[in-house]
Amino acid sequence: MTTEPSDLLTTIYPSLDEITLTQLYCNYSSVNDDYAVNGSQLFCTVNWDGVSCWPSTLAGSTSTVPCFSELNGVKYDTSNLQYRLIPEIIGPSLKTVVVDTNP
């Protein structure tokens, strides 16, 4: 019988809430990040903004993630997407700088 990672995390850290677990999974996903291997391309790294996990995205591209269904007891329309436009010019210390847009 195998233990699911979520079960293991809540066993080790029983006080973690769902948002914290989601943030941990988001941060962990950067370990297998394809862009991190290629140092010749500019990109924004995997980023947790407090609500959503944004994937690594090449500079000059747009990233989308589904809208969350509920936040602080308020329900949201999940049929829409959240967008982030990644600028083409990113300084070496600004890999997570993004511009939130809502088309």
N, C-alpha and C positions, 0 to 999 in steps of 0.2 A: 504494500500500500504506500503510495507516494503522497507527500504533503504538498499542496499547492503553495506557491510563493506567498499569496495573500494570507493564507492560514498561518504560515510560518512567521510572517511579519507581525500579525496581530497576536501571535503567541509570545513572540519575543518582546514586542512593544505593545502591551494591551491597552495603553492609554492613547495610542495614535487614533486620530479620527480619520474619516474617509478622505478628506482633502489632503491631509498629510501623507497618507498612503499613496494617493494619486500623484502628489508631488514627488515622492520617492521613486515611483515607477517612471515618471517623466525624466527625472535626473538620471536614473539607471539606464534609460533608453539611449542616452548619449554615449554609453560604453560601446555600443555596436553601431555607432554613427559612421556611415560611409564617407561623408565629407571630411571627417577628422583625419582620415588616412591620407587624403590628397592635400598637401600643404600648398599647392600652387594656385588654388582657387579661393576667392573670397566668399564667405558665407556667414550667415548668422547661425550660431549654435542652437542646439535644443534649448528651449527656454520655457520655464514655468512662470506665468504672469500673475499667479495667485488664483486663477480661475481655470485656465486652459493650458494644455501642454502643446507648445508650438514646435513642429519638427525643424531640424536644420534645413536651411533654405539658401540656395545660391544667391549671391548678390545680383540685383536687377530682376529678381523673380518675385512672385506673389505666393504667399502661403495661405492655405485655408484650413480651418478645422470646424467641425460642427458646433453649433451653439449649444450651450449647456441647457438642460431641461429645467433646472431649478437652482436658485441662489438665494440664500438667506430667507427661505420660505416663499419666495416669489417665483412663479412659474413663467417660463419663456417659450417662445415659438422655436421649436427645434428644426423646423423645415428650412431655416436660413443658415448661412455660413458666416463665420467670422473671417475677416481678411487682414493680412499684414503685408504691406509692400516693403520689400527689403531694398534699400538704396544701392545703387551700383558702386558707389565709393564708400568703403568702410575702412576706417582707420584700424591699425593693428590692435588697439585696446578697445575697440567699439564693436566687437563681433556680435553682440546681442542687441545693438541699437536697431530699433524697428519703428515704423510709423503705423499706427492703427488706422485703418480705414473702414468705412461702412458704406459700401456702394448702394 
